[in-house]
Amino acid sequence: MSRCILTFDWSCILIYKTFLQCPHKLSIQLLSAHGTTVSLLPCFPREGSVVAHFWLVLSVPDSHVGKVTMERVSSCLHSLLGCSSLPVALFLSPTFSPSFLLPAPSTDCYRYQVVSSSTAVAMRGPNTQRSSCLWHLRAPQGSSTQSFRLELRMEWLLPECRDRLAVYDGLTPTDTHLITSLYGCSRQERVVHVLSSGEWMTVVWKQGLYNYKDPFSLSAQAWTTERVQGSLRTPFYPSYYPPDTNCTWTFTVPSADYGLSLEFEGYELSRANYNQACTQGQWMVQNRRFCGTRGLQPYAERLYLLSTATRVVMTSEVSITGPGLQVHYSLFNQSDPCPGQFLCTLNGLCVPACDGIKDCPNGLDERNCVCIAQYQCPEDSQCVDYFKVCDQHPDCLEAMDEENCTEGVQCTDKTYVCADGTCLKKPNPECDFITDCPDASDERHCDCGLRQFTSRVVGGVNATEGEWPWQVSLQIGGRHVCGGALVSSQWVVSAAHCFYDDRLSPRAWTVYLGKFLLNRSSQMEDAIRVQQILLHQYYDDETHDYDLALLRLERPAAPGTLAQPACLPSPTHQQEPELLCWVTGWGALREGGTPSNVLQKVDVRLVSEEACFRSYGYMVTPRMLCAGYRSGEKDACQGDSGGPLVCQENSGRWFLAGVVSWGKGCGRADYYGVYTRVTKLTGWIKEHISGPG
C-alpha cells in the first residue's frame, strides 16, 4: 500500500456567530478506489470566520495510485463541501516528508498551542508511549500594520538520545518549508532558537530509543514585526461582505515624509457629494468622504498624510452588501511618489513615461517628451533607437549609450530587472545567450523561442510543418475554434474572447500541439485536454481590453513532438515600431471566408500607437498594439483569434509580442490588426504559470 498526506484549509463563513461543530473524524468514499477513505481531524476556530485545518491521510492500493491526483481529490472535496449551506473556500496542497511521514495512529499525540506575545509559553511534551508527535503553533492574528512571528526555544534534557526533531515554517511539514532538523541529544547545541516567517510553525518529533523522560523541552513566544506593505480585506473575503459592515484600519508611518497608497483591483474611490448615497461602499479618509465604485481597471488612492498616523474607515449601508474587497497598501515618498516613472493623477498609478504608449487616460505621460520610445543621450538630448544601445557602436556624441552596459544602473521604467533587483541598461538582455545579470537570472527559463525551420519567403502563405512550434489549435468537438501559443510545457496563452458561456468549461476544449493540417493527424502532434481556464480579471468583453486567457493543460507536452514554447518578454522588453513580426493561424484567407486547412503565416510590421490611434481612436488601450500595413492585405482573420504574434530577436529566439484580438474586417486599408500587448500582462502570466500547483 502506498501512503500520501494532503493538507488543506476549509474556511467556513459564519455571519451570525454560528458555532461550527467540526466532526472529530469523518470518512468518505473517494474516487471509487477500493477501500480508499479520507480521515478529517479536528478543526481550530479563529476570530471572525472559522478556518479549519485538516490532514487527509489516504490509503490507496498500489494499482490505484495513478488515479489519486490533486485535481481529483480537490474535485471530490469541492463536491462534498458544496452540500453545505455555508460558503466554502478550499485550498489544497500536497506534502510529503519521507523522514517524518506520520502514521495515522500518531494523531493521538497531537498538540495545538496558541502562543502569546507577552511571555514565553511552555509547551506540553510528547507522549512517550507513541513513536511520533506533532505540534502546531499559532501566533496571535496581526493587524493591518503589524504581524507576528514565532520564536521556538528547544532545550535537550538528556545526555544521550536518538530522537529527531524537525521544525517547519508554516502549517505543512514539507521539505520546502523545513527550517531545521535536529538529531540526537549530544549531537546538537544544548539550546536551539528557531524563528518563523509568519504566524504558523510546525514541529514534528520522531522517537529514537524509548525513554521514560522527555528528551527535550519546548517553549515558544510571539514577536511583533512592522509591515511597510500588505493587504487588507473586508469580512469573509472573497465572499460578499455582510450588510452594515464597518471596517476601521489605523496606519502609522515612520515620518511625515511618507504617504500611504491604497491600491484596489477593479474598484476605485471618488469624492462623494454632500447628500450622495454610496451604494458600493463608503470610505472616510482624513475627514473626507469617498464613494467606492466597481470597475475593470486598477486604481490607487494616494494619501498625502498630514501626520504620521491616519485612520481609514469603510462602511456599507444596513441593507446593502457587495463582493469582497481586497486593498493592497504601501508607503511612498511624498516628494517622489514614482521614482523613474510618471504619476498618473487620474488613477494614482505609476506608469512608464515617454515610451510611446499612453498609459494615463489623459495621455499626460506622453506629453512634452523629447525622445518617444527611444534612448535620450544625456549630453545633447539626441534620440537613439533602443536596439542601438549597448551594441558596441557609439551613437551618442560622447558614447554615453555604450557606458555601464555590463554593470547595474539606476532602475527606471525601461531597464531590465534581474531577480536580485539589479537593473540593466542593455535592452532585451533575456535569453540572448549572454549572461548579463550578476545572478545569471536573465538566462534562466530560456528553453523557448527556438525552431528547427526558418522562413525564406516574406509574406508567404503556407507554413512548413514544425516552422511555428508554439502555435496550438484550440478545438471543441474536433472543430478548430481559436488559436493559442504554448508558453511553457503545460500552459497556453490565448484570447479571453474565445471563452464564454459553455466555452468557459475546460472539459469542452482539446488543445492540439504541433498541429499542421486541421483535417489530418500526425505522429508529431499531441492532443491534450484542458484542466483550467483563467481569464484576466479586468477583461472587458465590450472593449476587448485585457483580452487574455491562460489555459493549463492536464499534462505537459509529450517529448518527441514538434511542440516548443515561445519566449515570454519581460515587462520592459523593447519592441520598436516597424519591427517585422509574424502572425500564424488557421484563419480565413479573406474576410468572410472559411478557415484554412493548412497552417498559415503572414509577416506584419509593428505600428506606432499614434498610427494605431488614427485607425481606431479611443478604442485602443495601453494593453493593445497594432500590426500590419496601411495598405492592408496582410492581416489576421476569423479563426486566428488567440493566435500568436511573434518577433525574432538578434539572438535568434522568438518572443511572444501579441495575441490576436480584434480589428475592423481583415486586411482592410487604413485598418491594422489589433493584438493584446503581452509586455503589459507578462506579470499576470508569470504569476500564474510559476505559482504552486
N, C-alpha and C positions, 0 to 999 in steps of 0.2 A: 504494500500500500504506500502511495506517495502522500506527503502531507504538505500543506501550504498554509500560510497565515495571511489574512487580509484585515485591514482596518478601515473604518470609515466613520464619519461624523453624521449624526442624524439630528437635524435642527427642527424641533417641534415648535411651531408658532402658537403661543397662548395669549389671547387678547384679554380675557377676563380672569387672569391669575389662576387659571385652571391648574391643578396639580397633576403632573404626569406620573401615572403608575407604570413603572418600567417592569416588564417581566424579568424575573431573575434568569430564566432560561427559556428560550423559545426555539423550537425545531421546526423546520420546513423542508419539504422535498425540493431539491434544487436540480434543475437542468435534466431531469429524468434519468440521472445517472443512478445506477443500482446502489442503494444504501447511502447516497450522498446526503448529508444533513448539514445544517448550519446552527451553531450554538451562539446565542447572543448573551453577553454578560451584562451586569447591572450598569445603569447609566448614572451620570453625575449632573445634577442641576446647576445652572449658573444664573446670574442676575438677568432679569428680562425674560427672553425666550429660554427654552431648555435645549441644551446641547448634550446629546447622549453619545458617548464614545464606545463603540462596540468592537470586539475582536471576533472575527469569524474563523473558526477552525474547520477546515474541510478535509474529510477523509474520503479519498477518491480512489477507486480501483485503478491499477496501472493502465488498464485498457481504455479508461475514460479520461485520462489526464489531459489529452489533447482537446477534449470538449470543454474543459473548465477554463475559460478565458475571462479576463477582466470585463470585457464587454458583455458577456453572457451573464456573469454574476451581477453586474450593475443593472442590466435589464430586468433580471429576476427580482432584485431588491426594489427597483422602482415600481414594478407591478405590485409587489406585496405592500409597500408603503403607500401606494396610490389608493388603497382601500380606506385609508384614514380620512376622517373629516377635516383634519388639520393640514395646512400647507407643510410640505416636507422638502427640505433641501438635502441632497445626498452627495457626499464626497467620498470617493473610493480610491484607495491607493494600495499597491501590494507592498509587502515587507517580507524579507527573508534573511535571516541571520543564522548561518549554519552552526556557529558556536553556541548560540543561545536560543535555539529553537525550543519553545515552551511546549511540553506535552500538555494535553488537556487537564490532567489531574493537578498540575501546578497552579491552576487558577484558585485552588484553595489557599494558596499563600500569595495573596494579592493585597497590596497596601495602597491606599489613596490618601494623600495629605495636602491640605491647603496650607501654604506657607505664609506666615505673617511677615510684614516689612519692619516690625518694631524690634523683635528679638528672634534669636535662632530657635528653631523648633527641633527637639529631639524626636527622631523617628523610631517607630516600633521595629524591632529587629526581625529577622527572618524566622520562619517556622522550621526549626531544625529537623522536624520529622519529615520534611519534604526535601526534595533534591534541588529545587529551584524556587525562586521567588521574584516578584516584580513589584516595583514601586512606581506610581505616577505622582509627580509633584506638580502643583499648580500655584503660581503666584497670584496675588490679587489682580483683578481686572484694572487695566490702566485707564487714564483719562485721555482727553484729546491732545494734551501736550506732554504727558508723562507715560512711560511704560515701565514694566518691571522685568528684571532678570533674576534668575535663581542662582544662588551660590550653595553648592553642596560640600559639606565637610565630611570626609571619611577617615576614620582612625582604626588601624589594625589593633586588636586587643590580645591576640595570641602570638606567641613567638614563632609558631610554625603552623602552616595550614596550606591547603592546595585549592582553596576556594577561588572562584573567578567573579569579578565584578565588571560590568560594562555600563557606562554612562552615556546616554543618548540625548541629543539636543532636539526636544520635541516629544510628541506622543508616540511615535512609532520607532521601534528598535531596529532600524535599517542600517546597513553598513555605511550609507551615505550620511547618516545623522550621528554616527559614532564620535563621541568626544574623546574618550579614553577607555582603555581596557586594562584592568589590574588583575594580577595573578600571584597568589602565594603571599602569605603574611610577611615573610622575611625577604622577599624579593623586591619590595617597593619601599618607598619612604613611609615612615610610620603614619604621617598625617598628609592627606592629599586634599587640595581645594580645587573644585571644578565650577566653572561659570557657564551658564546657558546664554543663548542669544535672545530668548523670548520667555514667555510665561510658563512654558511646559518643560519638564525634564523627566526622563525615564531611566530607571536603574534596574538592571537585571542581575540577579545573583544565581550562581550555579555552584552547588556544594561539591567539594573535593572529598576529603575524608570526614567521616561523621564526628561531630563534636557535641558535647553537652552544653557548651557555652557558645555564645555568639562570637564569631571570629572577628567582628568589626562592629563599630557603632557609626550611625549616620545622623547628621543634623543638617538643617537647611535654613536659609534666610533669603528673603526677597529684597532686592535693591532697586531703587528708582533710577531711571535714566531719562534725560530730557530729549524730546523729539523736536527736530527742526523741520520735519515734514512727515506727512502721514495721511490718513483717510478718516473721514467722519461719515457716519451712516445714520439714516433715520431708523426708528424701531422696526424690527423684523425684516430689514433689507435682506434680499432683493424683493421680498413680498411688499404689498401695499402697506403704507404706514396707516395707523388707525385714525379715526376721527378725533378731533380735539388734541392733536399731537402738540407737545411743547418741548422743544429741544433747546438747551442752553449750553453753549460752549464758551469757555473763557481761555484766552490766549495771553501769554506773556512773552514779549520779545526781548532779546539781550540788551538792545539800546534803541534810542529814538531814531537811529539811522536806518532801521529796518522797517519794511512794510510787510503786510500779510496778503498772500494771494490765495483766493479760494477758486479752485478750478472744478468746473462742472462738465458732465458728459451729457449732451442733449438737453440742457437746461440752462436758462440764463435769467439774470435779475435786471429789473428796470425800476426806476423811481416811480413810486405809486402816487397818484393824485390824492387829494385830501379825503374824498369820500369813496375812493375806488375799493371795491372788494377784491381780495386776492384769492381766487378760486383754486390756484395751483400752488399755494404755499405763500405765507407772508414772512418776510425777513426784516429784522431790526438790526442795523449795523451802525454803530456810532451815532445813535439817536436819529437815524434816517430810516424811513420805511421803504421797503422794496417788495415788489410782487415777482414771484417766480413764474416762468413760462417754459413749457416743454418745447423742444425743437429738435433739429437734426444736425446741430453744429456744436463743436466745443466752445466753451466760454470761460473766461476768468474774470472774477471781480477782484480788483486790486485795491486794497485798503491802505491809504497813506495815513498812518496812525498818528494821533495827537498825543499819545502817551505810550508807555511800554506795555500797557495792559488794555485789552479790549474784550468786549463780550459780543457774541453773535447768537441771535435767538431766531429760531424757525418755528412757526406755529401754523396749524391748519384749523379751519372752521369746524364747529361741532359736528356738522352733518356731512362734511366732505372729506374724502380720503384721496389717495393718489399713489402712483407707482413709487417704490422706494427710491431714495436719493442717496448718492454717494458723492462726497465732496473731498477732493484732494487739496490739502493745504501745504504751503511752503513759505519761506521767507524770501524777500528780495531787497536789494539795496535801493533805497528810495532815490538816491542821486543817479543811479544807473540801473534801471529795472531790467533791461535786456542787454547784457554785455555782448557786443558783437552782432546784435540783431536790432530789429526795429519793433517798437512797441505800438501795436495797433490799438488805438484808444477805443474803437467801437466794440471790440470784444475782449480786450485785455490780454491778448495773446502776443507772445514774442514770435516774430516771423522773419524770414530772410529778407534782406533789402537789396534792391538793385540786381536781382537775379533773373529779371525778365518775366516774372510771374507775379501777378497782383494778388497777394495773399489777403490783404485788407479789403473789406468791401468797398471802401472809398478809394483804393489804389494808391494811398499815400506812401506805401513802402517802395513804390517805383517812381516817385517824383523826384526831381532835382538830382537825378543820377548822372554822373559823368560817364561811367562805363557800365552799360547794362549787360549782365551775364558775361562779363569779361574781367580780366585782371587789370587793376589800375596801377601803373608804375608810380612808386612814391615820389620819385624825383621830378617828374614833369607831367604827371597825370595822364600819360599816354595809355591807351587801351590796348591790351594784348589778349588774344584768344586764349582760353584756359588750356587748350591742348598744347599750346606752345610754352607753357610754364614748366620749368624743370625738365626741359627736353635737351639740355646741354647745348643749346644755341641761344645766346643772349638776344633779347628783343627790346628790352628797356635800355635807355640811354646809358645807365651805369650798371647794367646787367643785374638789376635787383630781382628780376624774375628767376634768376638761376641761383640765388643765395638761399641758404638754410633749407636746401632740398633733401638733406639726409639726416635732419635732426628735428626735434619737436619745435613747434612755433605756438604763438598765442592762438587759442581756439576762436574761430569765427563760424558764421553760418555756412561757409564754403570749404572749411578744412575737414579732412577725413579724421575721424576719431578712432584711435586704437582702443583695444579692450582695456588697456591700463590707463586710459584717459589722455594719453599723448595725442596731440593734434599734428597733422602733416600738411605741409604746403603743397606737396605734389598732388596733382589732380588724379582721381581714379586709381589709387595705388592697389586696390584689392585684386587679388588673383592674377597678377601680371608677371608671375614667376620671379619677382624681385622682392626680397624681404625689406620692408621699409619701417615697420613698427618695431620698437625695442623688444616687444614681447612676441613678435612674429605673427600677431593676430590678423594682419592683412592677407596672409597666405593660408589661413585656416578655412576649412569647409569649402575648398576650391575644386572639388570633384564635380565640375559643372562646365557647361558652355563650350565643350569641345565636340566635334563631329568628325565622322570619317570621310565625308564628302564635302566638296566646295562648289559654289555656284560659278558657272562660267559665262552664263548669258544674263546680263542685267535686264530685268523686266520679263524674264521667261515666264511661261505659263505652268507647264507641268513640272512638278518637283521630281527628284530622284528618291527612290526608297532609301530611307536612313539619312537623308540630307538634313532633315529637321527633327532630330531625335526627341526633342521635348514636346513636340506637337502631340496632343491627345484628342481623341474623339469621344464626346460625351453622348451616350445613346440611351434611349428609352425604348424597350421592346424591339431592339435591333434596328432602330431608326436613328440616324445622326441628328442631333438637336443643336448642340453647341460645341465649340472648340475649347481648348484649355492648354495650359503649359505646365509641364512637370517641373517643380522647383526643388524637390528632394525625392528620396526613394519612395515616400509614402504620401506626399502632398501635391495637389494640383491647384493652380490658380486659374480662375475663370471669372466671368462677369456675373454680378448679382442678379441682373435682369433675366438670366436664364432660369431662375428658380422662383417659382410662385405656385400657390395652391398645392395640387398634388405633387408638383415637381419639387417641392421642398422636402419630400421624403427621400432619405438616402436609398431606400430599398428600390426606388424607381429607376435608379441610374446604374449603368455599367460604363466604366472607363476603359477605352482601348488605347494601349501604349504601342508605339511602333507601327501604327496603322498607316497604310498607304492607299489601298483600294477599298472603298466602302463596301463593295459587293463581293469581296473575296478575302478570305483569311490567309494569313501567312504564318509560317513557323517562327518568324522573327517578331511577332506581335504578342501582346499579353492582354488578356481581359480580366479586369479586377472590379469587384463590387465596391460601392461607396459605403463607408462606415459613418461618416459625419459630414454635414454641410454647415459651413459658417458664413453668414452674410455680414458684411461690415455694419456695425451698429448705427452708422449715420447714413446708410444707403437711402436715397430718395427715389422712389420709382417714377416720379413725375419729371424730375430734372436730370436723373441718371448721375447725380453727384455721389461719390464714393461707390461707384459701380464695380464692386469687387467681391468675390466669393472665394472661399477656400474649401477644398474637398479632401478629406482624409480617406485614403484607401484602406480596405480591410487588411491588406498585407503589402509589403514592399514589392517593387517591381522585380520580376524574376530575372536572374542572371542569364545571359545568353541572348537577350532580346536587343532590339535596336534602341530601347529607351535610354535617354540620358537627360538629366535635368539642365535647364538653363540657369545661368547665374543670376542671383538677386543683387541689384545695385544697392549701394549704401544710400542713405538719405541725401548725402552731399555729392552723389555721383553727377558729374557734369555731362550734359548732352547738348551739344551745340546745334542751333538751327542749321538746316541744310545737310545735316548728317544723314548719310544713306543708310537706311534700315530696311528690314524685310518683314512682311506680314504673310502668314500662311493660313490655310484652311481649306475646307471643302465647300465653301460658299458658292453662291450662284455666279456664273461668269458674266452676267449682265443683270441690270436692275429688272426685277420681276421674273427672272429665270429660275430654273431648277438647280438644286445643289449639284456640284461636280462629283463624279465618282472617283476621280484622281486627285490626290492632294495637290493644291495649287500654291504658287508662291508669286509674290509681286514686290518689286522694290519701290519704296516710298522715301521721301525726304522729310525730316522733322521740320516743322513750321514754327516760326516765332509766335508768341502769344498775341502780338499785335496783329499779325496776319490772320490768326485764328479768330480774333475778335471781329475783324472785318467781315468774316463769313457768318458768324453766329451771334455776335454781340454779347449781351448779358448772359446768354445761356451757357457760356464757357466758365467753369470754375477753376480754382488753382489745382484741383485734383484731376484735371483733364489736359490732354495735349493733342495737337493736330498733326497729321502727317499726310503727305500726298503731293499733288501738283495742282497749281492754279488752273491748268488746262483740263484737269480731271483725268479720265480714262483709267488710271491706275488707282485702285481702292479696294478695301474690303467690301463685302456684300452680305446679303442674307445667308445665314448658315455659318458665317465666320465669327459670330458673336462669341466672346470669351476667349478667342484665339490670341496667340502671342504676336506682339510687335517686338522684334529683337534687333539689337545693334551690336556690331562687332568692334571690339577694342583692338588697339595695336598689338596686344598680347595674343590675339587670335581667338580669345574667348568671346562668347556671345552672351550679352546681358539682356534681361527682360526689361524693356523700356515702357511698354504699354500693353493694355488688354483691350481688344476690340469692343467698343461700347455702343456708339451711335453715330449718326450722320444723316444728312439730307440726301436721300437716294443713294446711288452707287456710282462713283466716278463722274459726278456732275462737275462741270466747270464752275470755278469760284467757290466750291464747297469741298472742304477737306474731310477726311475721315477723322472721327474723334475717338480717342483712346483714353482709358483710365491711366493716369500718370503714376507709375509704380513707385518712383522715388518718394512720393508724398505718403505712401502707405506701406513702405518697407518695414517700418517699426511694427505695425499691426500684424503683418505677415509673419515676421520673425518671432514675435511674441507668442504666436500660436503654434508654429511648426517646431519651435525649440522648447515648448513648455512640457510639463510632465504628462506622461500618458499619450 
